[in-house]
Amino acid sequence: MLPFSLEAFTASFALIVVAEMGDKTQFVAMSLATKYSPYKVLFGIFLATIANFAIMVAIGQVITSVVPIDIISLAASLSFIAFGLWTLKPEKPKEENPKLSRFGIVGTVAAAFFIAEFGDKTQLTTISLAAEYQSALAVLIGAVLGMLVADGVGIAAGVILGKHIPEKTLKWISAAIFIVFGLVGVNEVLTRQIGPANTTLVLVSLIVFCLMVSWLLTHKHKPA
């Protein structure tokens, strides 16, 4: 029987929900739900997500057999910080609606989401989580449920929420959660490897770096 880690499940669920909030695929879900049955849209997303994330979890598990766990944990933590900063990057939601395939609404949604997830931050987050935790089943279930919850919110009340919660606020909340997870992970690894004093210097440097990059990402598109 595959081991199940509650910590891996919780982290996977929380981070995927955060990553998907305000992401392009959530906007696709909102758009599709205005034209087709919300239940069929959500089921299509479920099929695409479980197939896509199963592949990513397998990749993440293989990495652990050739790379030391501390290096993997550090890389995963740094990737969380990168994802947090990436969240602040302005995105243009996809507005086009794909034509229905021979497989109907569910098949069309599943195919669209399966392709859209490649290279997306939710997919990369899943690889990092699978590499960091030794519980493929927990990561897969947590990631899939997180995706369904986030896109379910988009399907059920995306337009209304978008009017009451500014996109900018959602991005900052998401970014902060990712960066905090990343900094905690970096602290745990480096404290073991280089000691508390040197770790503090690294963390301060990372925080300053994050603040600088955040400022650049949120100001470079503003008119002079």
C-alpha positions as CSV (number, residue, x, y, z in Angstrom):
1,M,0.0,0.0,0.0
2,L,1.3,3.4,-0.9
3,P,2.3,5.6,2.1
4,F,-0.1,8.6,2.8
5,S,1.3,11.7,4.4
6,L,-1.2,14.2,5.9
7,E,1.5,16.9,5.7
8,A,2.1,16.2,2.0
9,F,-1.7,16.2,1.4
10,T,-2.2,19.5,3.3
11,A,0.7,21.3,1.6
12,S,-0.3,20.1,-1.9
13,F,-3.9,21.1,-1.4
14,A,-3.1,24.5,0.0
15,L,-0.4,25.5,-2.5
16,I,-2.4,24.3,-5.6
17,V,-5.5,26.3,-4.4
18,V,-3.2,29.3,-4.0
19,A,-1.5,28.8,-7.4
20,E,-4.7,28.3,-9.3
21,M,-6.4,31.4,-7.9
22,G,-6.2,34.1,-10.5
23,D,-4.4,31.8,-13.0
24,K,-5.3,31.6,-16.6
25,T,-6.9,28.2,-16.4
26,Q,-9.3,29.5,-13.7
27,F,-10.4,32.2,-16.2
28,V,-10.9,29.5,-18.8
29,A,-13.1,27.7,-16.3
30,M,-15.2,30.8,-15.7
31,S,-15.6,31.4,-19.4
32,L,-16.6,27.8,-20.2
33,A,-19.1,27.7,-17.3
34,T,-21.0,30.6,-18.8
35,K,-21.8,28.5,-21.9
36,Y,-21.9,24.9,-20.8
37,S,-23.0,22.8,-17.8
38,P,-20.9,23.7,-14.8
39,Y,-21.0,20.0,-13.7
40,K,-19.6,18.9,-17.0
41,V,-17.0,21.6,-17.0
42,L,-15.8,20.6,-13.5
43,F,-15.8,16.9,-14.5
44,G,-13.7,17.7,-17.5
45,I,-11.3,19.6,-15.4
46,F,-11.1,16.7,-12.9
47,L,-10.2,14.2,-15.7
48,A,-7.5,16.5,-17.2
49,T,-6.1,17.4,-13.8
50,I,-5.7,13.8,-12.5
51,A,-4.0,12.7,-15.7
52,N,-1.7,15.7,-15.8
53,F,-0.8,15.7,-12.2
54,A,-0.2,11.9,-12.1
55,I,2.5,12.4,-14.7
56,M,4.0,15.2,-12.7
57,V,4.0,13.3,-9.4
58,A,5.7,10.3,-11.2
59,I,8.4,12.7,-12.5
60,G,8.9,14.2,-9.0
61,Q,9.2,10.8,-7.4
62,V,11.9,9.7,-9.9
63,I,14.0,12.8,-9.2
64,T,14.4,11.7,-5.6
65,S,16.3,8.5,-6.5
66,V,19.2,10.4,-8.0
67,V,19.4,13.7,-6.1
68,P,20.0,14.2,-2.3
69,I,16.9,15.1,-0.4
70,D,18.3,18.3,1.0
71,I,19.1,19.6,-2.5
72,I,15.6,18.7,-3.6
73,S,14.0,20.4,-0.6
74,L,16.1,23.6,-1.1
75,A,15.3,23.6,-4.9
76,A,11.6,23.1,-4.1
77,S,11.6,25.9,-1.5
78,L,13.3,28.3,-3.9
79,S,10.8,27.3,-6.6
80,F,8.0,28.2,-4.2
81,I,9.5,31.7,-3.9
82,A,9.8,31.9,-7.6
83,F,6.2,30.9,-8.0
84,G,5.2,33.6,-5.6
85,L,7.0,36.2,-7.6
86,W,5.6,34.7,-10.8
87,T,2.1,35.2,-9.4
88,L,2.7,39.0,-9.4
89,K,3.5,39.0,-13.1
90,P,0.5,40.4,-15.1
91,E,-1.4,37.8,-17.0
92,K,-3.9,38.1,-19.8
93,P,-6.7,35.6,-19.4
94,K,-7.6,33.4,-22.4
95,E,-10.9,34.6,-23.8
96,E,-11.4,32.2,-26.7
97,N,-13.7,29.3,-26.2
98,P,-12.5,26.0,-27.9
99,K,-14.9,24.4,-30.3
100,L,-16.6,21.2,-29.1
101,S,-14.7,18.0,-30.2
102,R,-16.3,14.7,-31.1
103,F,-16.1,13.8,-27.4
104,G,-18.5,16.5,-26.4
105,I,-18.3,19.1,-23.6
106,V,-16.4,17.0,-21.1
107,G,-13.9,15.8,-23.6
108,T,-13.3,19.3,-25.0
109,V,-12.8,20.8,-21.5
110,A,-10.5,17.9,-20.5
111,A,-8.3,18.3,-23.6
112,A,-8.1,22.0,-23.2
113,F,-7.1,21.9,-19.6
114,F,-4.6,19.0,-20.0
115,I,-2.8,21.1,-22.6
116,A,-3.1,24.4,-20.8
117,E,-1.6,23.0,-17.6
118,F,1.8,22.1,-19.3
119,G,4.4,24.6,-18.1
120,D,1.9,26.3,-15.8
121,K,2.8,27.1,-12.2
122,T,0.3,24.5,-10.8
123,Q,2.1,21.8,-12.7
124,L,5.5,22.9,-11.7
125,T,4.3,23.2,-8.1
126,T,3.1,19.6,-8.2
127,I,6.5,18.3,-9.5
128,S,8.3,20.2,-6.6
129,L,5.9,18.8,-4.0
130,A,6.3,15.3,-5.3
131,A,10.0,15.7,-5.2
132,E,10.0,17.1,-1.6
133,Y,7.6,14.7,0.0
134,Q,7.8,10.9,-0.2
135,S,4.1,10.3,-0.6
136,A,3.0,10.3,-4.2
137,L,-0.6,9.4,-3.4
138,A,-1.0,12.2,-0.8
139,V,0.5,14.8,-3.2
140,L,-1.7,13.6,-6.1
141,I,-4.9,13.6,-4.1
142,G,-4.1,17.0,-2.5
143,A,-3.2,18.6,-5.8
144,V,-6.2,17.3,-7.7
145,L,-8.6,18.4,-4.9
146,G,-6.9,21.8,-4.7
147,M,-7.4,22.3,-8.4
148,L,-11.0,21.3,-8.2
149,V,-11.7,23.6,-5.3
150,A,-10.0,26.6,-7.0
151,D,-11.7,26.0,-10.3
152,G,-15.0,25.2,-8.6
153,V,-14.8,28.7,-7.0
154,G,-14.2,30.1,-10.5
155,I,-17.1,28.2,-12.0
156,A,-19.6,28.9,-9.2
157,A,-18.9,32.5,-8.4
158,G,-16.0,33.8,-10.5
159,V,-17.7,36.8,-12.0
160,I,-19.2,37.9,-8.7
161,L,-16.0,37.4,-6.7
162,G,-14.1,39.3,-9.4
163,K,-16.2,42.3,-8.8
164,H,-15.8,42.3,-5.0
165,I,-12.2,41.1,-4.6
166,P,-9.7,43.0,-6.8
167,E,-7.4,40.7,-8.9
168,K,-4.4,42.7,-7.5
169,T,-5.3,41.7,-3.9
170,L,-5.7,38.0,-4.9
171,K,-2.3,38.1,-6.5
172,W,-0.6,39.6,-3.5
173,I,-2.2,37.1,-1.1
174,S,-1.1,34.2,-3.3
175,A,2.4,35.6,-3.7
176,A,2.8,36.1,0.0
177,I,1.7,32.5,0.9
178,F,4.1,31.0,-1.7
179,I,7.0,33.1,-0.6
180,V,6.4,32.3,3.1
181,F,6.3,28.5,2.3
182,G,9.5,28.9,0.4
183,L,11.3,30.9,3.1
184,V,10.3,28.3,5.8
185,G,11.7,25.5,3.6
186,V,15.0,27.4,2.9
187,N,15.4,28.0,6.7
188,E,14.9,24.3,7.5
189,V,17.5,23.1,5.0
190,L,20.1,25.8,5.5
191,T,19.9,25.7,9.3
192,R,21.1,22.0,9.1
193,Q,23.7,22.7,6.5
194,I,25.3,26.1,7.3
195,G,24.0,27.0,10.8
196,P,21.5,29.6,12.1
197,A,23.7,32.7,11.7
198,N,24.5,32.2,8.1
199,T,20.9,31.1,7.4
200,T,19.6,34.4,8.8
201,L,21.9,36.3,6.4
202,V,20.6,34.2,3.4
203,L,17.0,34.7,4.5
204,V,17.4,38.5,4.8
205,S,19.0,38.6,1.4
206,L,16.1,36.6,-0.1
207,I,13.5,38.8,1.5
208,V,15.2,41.9,0.1
209,F,15.4,40.3,-3.3
210,C,11.7,39.4,-3.2
211,L,10.8,42.9,-2.2
212,M,12.8,44.4,-5.1
213,V,11.5,41.9,-7.7
214,S,7.9,42.4,-6.4
215,W,8.3,46.2,-6.8
216,L,9.7,45.8,-10.4
217,L,7.0,43.4,-11.4
218,T,4.2,45.6,-10.1
219,H,5.6,48.9,-11.4
220,K,7.2,48.3,-14.7
221,H,3.9,48.2,-16.6
222,K,2.7,51.4,-15.1
223,P,2.8,54.5,-17.3
224,A,5.6,56.9,-16.5
